[in-house]
Amino acid sequence: MHLADLYQPSILLSQLLCICVCFGGDHLLSHSNLAEVAVYRALTDSTTHCLVGLLSWCIVIGPSIQLKSVVEIALCGLLACSVDVDHFIEAKSLNVEDVVKLDHRPFLHNSSFVPFIFVILLCLRQFFHRILPMPVMLRLPWIFLIAFSSHQIRDATRRGLWFAPFGSTPALPQCVYVGLIVTIPLILRLCSMHLWPDMLHLQEKSHDKKSLRDSLIQV
């Protein structure tokens, strides 16, 4: 993989779509006549988080997207929007009106724990793969990292990134958060060239093994 691989048409398209989703979702939450309706805000915000998450993973895997990639793309989107489940846990209620009344940020919005969970998943990914032998299990640490970071960075436009117990950063301007959203997946893709060279080629290797097996059978 070379630096030129960071500028593939599929990657640029995913970045463009991700930027549009970020600005579009923010616009719907701030300028819509329904913006004050709790259910509307929750659904719009969660949908935006989901789309940003799955498009962020599309940036990571780039041209290697295949039909099998749908599972991990969907998983990244699902994880990105599922972060907000902690609102319901903290509120001890399924009522959206109760959730929006929380006066503090719930535990899954703590950015301090993300690196620790990433390292744990990194250590356990081979174990998970033995239980469920699918490429997505080997990529799970990075899917988690992209999903949670995209959610927390997008939320940081209101109250900054929360690093308990140390405090929070200032709120991120919209242009900064959007820039981070589309840049972090590229950084991860770049790191994979040197640190985890197998990460972006798991599906290709599986495909090659299958092709070799089919050829041997035919012989």
C-alpha positions as CSV (number, residue, x, y, z in Angstrom):
1,M,0.0,0.0,0.0
2,H,1.3,3.5,-0.9
3,L,0.3,7.0,0.0
4,A,-1.5,7.3,-3.3
5,D,-4.0,4.7,-1.9
6,L,-5.2,7.4,0.5
7,Y,-6.7,9.3,-2.5
8,Q,-8.7,6.6,-4.2
9,P,-12.0,7.7,-5.7
10,S,-14.0,5.5,-3.3
11,I,-12.2,7.1,-0.3
12,L,-12.8,10.6,-1.6
13,L,-16.5,9.8,-2.3
14,S,-16.9,8.4,1.3
15,Q,-15.3,11.6,2.7
16,L,-17.5,13.8,0.7
17,L,-20.6,11.9,1.8
18,C,-19.5,12.0,5.4
19,I,-19.0,15.7,5.3
20,C,-22.5,16.2,3.7
21,V,-24.0,14.0,6.4
22,C,-22.3,15.9,9.2
23,F,-23.5,19.3,7.9
24,G,-26.9,18.0,6.9
25,G,-27.5,16.3,10.3
26,D,-26.4,19.5,12.2
27,H,-28.7,21.6,10.1
28,L,-31.7,19.4,10.7
29,L,-31.0,19.6,14.5
30,S,-30.6,23.4,14.6
31,H,-32.9,24.8,11.9
32,S,-35.8,22.4,11.6
33,N,-39.2,23.4,13.0
34,L,-39.2,20.1,14.9
35,A,-35.8,20.7,16.4
36,E,-37.3,21.2,19.9
37,V,-39.2,17.9,19.8
38,A,-37.2,15.4,21.9
39,V,-38.1,12.3,19.8
40,Y,-37.2,14.1,16.5
41,R,-33.9,15.2,17.9
42,A,-33.0,11.8,19.3
43,L,-33.9,10.0,16.0
44,T,-32.1,12.6,13.8
45,D,-29.0,12.6,16.0
46,S,-28.8,8.8,16.2
47,T,-29.3,8.5,12.4
48,T,-26.5,11.0,11.8
49,H,-24.2,9.2,14.2
50,C,-24.9,5.9,12.4
51,L,-24.3,7.3,8.9
52,V,-21.1,9.0,10.0
53,G,-19.8,5.8,11.6
54,L,-20.5,3.6,8.6
55,L,-19.1,6.1,6.1
56,S,-16.0,6.5,8.4
57,W,-15.3,2.8,8.1
58,C,-15.8,3.0,4.3
59,I,-13.0,5.6,4.3
60,V,-10.8,3.1,6.3
61,I,-11.3,0.1,4.0
62,G,-11.4,2.2,0.8
63,P,-11.2,0.3,-2.5
64,S,-11.2,-3.1,-0.7
65,I,-14.9,-2.7,-0.1
66,Q,-16.7,-6.0,-1.0
67,L,-20.1,-7.5,-0.4
68,K,-18.6,-9.1,2.7
69,S,-17.7,-5.6,3.9
70,V,-21.4,-4.8,4.5
71,V,-21.2,-6.6,7.9
72,E,-18.4,-4.5,9.3
73,I,-19.7,-1.3,7.8
74,A,-23.1,-1.9,9.3
75,L,-21.4,-2.9,12.6
76,C,-19.4,0.4,12.7
77,G,-22.6,2.4,12.1
78,L,-24.5,0.4,14.7
79,L,-21.8,0.9,17.3
80,A,-21.5,4.6,16.6
81,C,-25.2,5.2,17.3
82,S,-25.4,2.7,20.2
83,V,-23.1,4.9,22.3
84,D,-26.2,6.9,23.3
85,V,-27.7,3.8,25.0
86,D,-25.9,5.0,28.1
87,H,-28.4,8.0,28.3
88,F,-31.2,5.5,28.9
89,I,-29.1,3.5,31.4
90,E,-28.3,6.6,33.4
91,A,-31.8,8.0,33.2
92,K,-33.2,4.5,34.3
93,S,-36.0,5.1,31.8
94,L,-36.9,4.4,28.1
95,N,-38.7,7.8,27.9
96,V,-36.8,10.2,25.7
97,E,-38.2,13.1,27.7
98,D,-36.4,11.7,30.8
99,V,-33.2,11.1,28.9
100,V,-32.9,14.7,27.6
101,K,-33.2,16.0,31.2
102,L,-29.9,14.4,32.3
103,D,-27.6,17.0,33.8
104,H,-24.4,15.1,33.2
105,R,-22.7,13.1,30.5
106,P,-23.1,9.3,30.8
107,F,-20.3,6.9,31.0
108,L,-19.9,5.8,27.4
109,H,-19.2,9.4,26.5
110,N,-16.0,9.4,28.5
111,S,-13.1,9.5,26.0
112,S,-10.6,8.3,28.5
113,F,-11.8,4.7,28.4
114,V,-11.7,4.4,24.5
115,P,-7.9,3.6,24.3
116,F,-8.2,1.0,27.1
117,I,-11.1,-0.8,25.4
118,F,-9.2,-0.7,22.1
119,V,-6.1,-2.4,23.6
120,I,-8.3,-5.0,25.2
121,L,-10.0,-5.8,22.0
122,L,-6.7,-5.8,20.2
123,C,-5.4,-8.5,22.6
124,L,-8.6,-10.6,22.3
125,R,-9.3,-10.3,18.6
126,Q,-7.7,-13.7,17.8
127,F,-9.8,-15.3,20.6
128,F,-13.0,-13.7,19.1
129,H,-12.0,-14.9,15.7
130,R,-11.7,-18.5,16.9
131,I,-15.2,-18.3,18.3
132,L,-16.6,-16.6,15.2
133,P,-14.2,-17.1,12.3
134,M,-15.1,-14.0,10.3
135,P,-12.8,-11.2,9.1
136,V,-15.0,-8.7,11.0
137,M,-13.8,-10.2,14.3
138,L,-10.2,-9.5,13.5
139,R,-11.0,-5.9,12.6
140,L,-13.2,-5.4,15.7
141,P,-10.7,-3.2,17.6
142,W,-10.5,-0.7,14.8
143,I,-14.2,-0.7,14.1
144,F,-14.8,0.1,17.8
145,L,-12.2,2.9,17.7
146,I,-13.7,4.5,14.6
147,A,-17.3,4.1,15.8
148,F,-16.7,5.6,19.3
149,S,-14.3,8.3,18.3
150,S,-16.7,9.6,15.5
151,H,-19.6,9.7,18.0
152,Q,-17.6,11.5,20.7
153,I,-16.0,14.0,18.4
154,R,-19.3,14.9,16.8
155,D,-20.8,15.4,20.3
156,A,-17.8,17.5,21.3
157,T,-19.3,20.5,19.4
158,R,-21.5,21.1,22.4
159,R,-19.4,20.4,25.5
160,G,-16.0,19.3,24.2
161,L,-14.3,15.9,24.6
162,W,-14.7,14.6,28.2
163,F,-11.6,12.9,29.6
164,A,-12.7,11.8,33.1
165,P,-11.3,12.4,35.7
166,F,-9.2,15.1,34.1
167,G,-11.9,17.3,32.7
168,S,-13.1,18.4,29.2
169,T,-11.7,20.2,26.3
170,P,-13.3,23.3,24.9
171,A,-16.2,22.7,22.5
172,L,-15.0,21.9,19.0
173,P,-16.0,24.3,16.2
174,Q,-18.0,22.6,13.5
175,C,-15.2,22.8,10.9
176,V,-12.7,21.2,13.3
177,Y,-15.0,18.3,14.2
178,V,-15.8,17.6,10.6
179,G,-12.1,17.7,9.7
180,L,-11.3,15.2,12.5
181,I,-14.2,12.9,11.4
182,V,-12.8,12.5,7.9
183,T,-9.1,12.6,8.9
184,I,-9.0,10.0,11.6
185,P,-10.1,7.1,9.3
186,L,-7.3,8.2,6.9
187,I,-4.8,8.2,9.7
188,L,-5.9,4.7,10.7
189,R,-5.6,3.6,7.1
190,L,-2.1,5.1,6.9
191,C,-1.1,3.4,10.2
192,S,-2.2,0.0,8.9
193,M,0.5,0.2,6.2
194,H,3.2,-0.1,8.8
195,L,1.6,-1.3,12.1
196,W,-1.1,-3.7,11.0
197,P,-0.5,-4.6,7.4
198,D,-3.0,-7.5,7.5
199,M,-5.9,-5.4,8.7
200,L,-7.1,-4.1,5.3
201,H,-6.3,-7.4,3.4
202,L,-8.2,-9.9,5.5
203,Q,-11.0,-10.3,3.0
204,E,-8.6,-10.4,0.1
205,K,-6.6,-13.2,1.8
206,S,-9.7,-15.2,2.5
207,H,-10.8,-14.7,-1.2
208,D,-7.3,-15.9,-2.4
209,K,-7.5,-19.0,-0.2
210,K,-10.9,-19.8,-1.5
211,S,-9.8,-19.3,-5.1
212,L,-6.8,-21.6,-4.5
213,R,-9.0,-24.2,-2.9
214,D,-11.4,-24.1,-5.8
215,S,-8.5,-24.5,-8.3
216,L,-7.2,-27.5,-6.5
217,I,-10.6,-29.1,-6.4
218,Q,-11.0,-28.6,-10.2
219,V,-7.6,-30.2,-10.8
